[in-house]
Amino acid sequence: MADAAHLAVARIRKPHGLHGELVAWVLTDDPDRLFAAGRHLTPIDEAGDAVDEPVVVERSRAYQRQWLLKLAGVDDRSTAEGWRERLLGVARETLSPPRDDELYFHEIPGAVVRAGGETIGVARELLEAPGGTLLSIDVNGREILVPFRAPLLKRIVRAERAIELELPDGLLDL
């Protein structure tokens, strides 16, 4: 996805209600602008390639830690069911470039994960859980899940594609 024309800004989780609204996990820090009524979002695959024609946002709103999106043409629950787990993207040039302490969503898998100055593993993916976002880390073939927020998340180093954590003593020994 490094050279992909589109970057993911949302992952559809599930339908909401009976009239085609979708619960979306937000993958951008600018949802108010990108999910505004009239905006076009493109269904994409994990590589950032378009897999369908762009869709128009009819309306959107923040909903708990996620967003509710109503897309043109998605007018009932059965149609909304077909959108589960789909990624929505926008053209790369419409997004602000990441800062030195940020990674795009697609750059997290494969990032080096460090704790206490030592490399402990490689990031697998981000997972949305009831308590918040979790970072899945491959530590010598084992999966370790840690909250992807302060105080455990210390910093991201874009130039090194690295995630630095401060883990409680003994966490890696479990």
C-alpha positions, 0 to 999 in steps of 0.5 A: 500500500506504500504507493497505493492511490487510496488510503484507508480511512474507515473499516465498516464493522456492522449495520446499525438499525434497519435503514442502512446506517453502518458502524465504522471504525475510524482510521483517520484523525479528520473524520469530520471532513472526510465523512461529511455529507457529499464526500466520495469514499472508495471501497478498497482492498488491503493494498489500497486498490479500488474494488468498487465504484466510489460511494457518496456519504449522505450523512454521518455522525460520531457514535461512541468511539466510532462513527455512523455512516449512511451511504447512498444506495445502502438503504436497508439492513440487508444491503448494509450486511454486505458492507461488513469488514470493507475498507473505505479509502480516499485518494492519498493526495486528499490527506495530510501527510503523517507527522514524524510521530505517526504511521498510516494504518497500513504501515503498522503491520510489520513495524518494529516494536520496542520496549525498554530500548530493546526490540521485542517483536513485530506489529501484526495489526490493530484490533478494535475491542470493547475497551479500545484499540489493541496492538497485536504483536508477534513476540517470537511466534506468540501473539501479545495484545497491548492497549494502543494508547498512553501510558503504554504507547510511548512514541512512534518513530516514522523514520524507523517505522517503529513503535515504542512501548513501556510495558509492565514488568513480566507482561512478556513472560505470561 
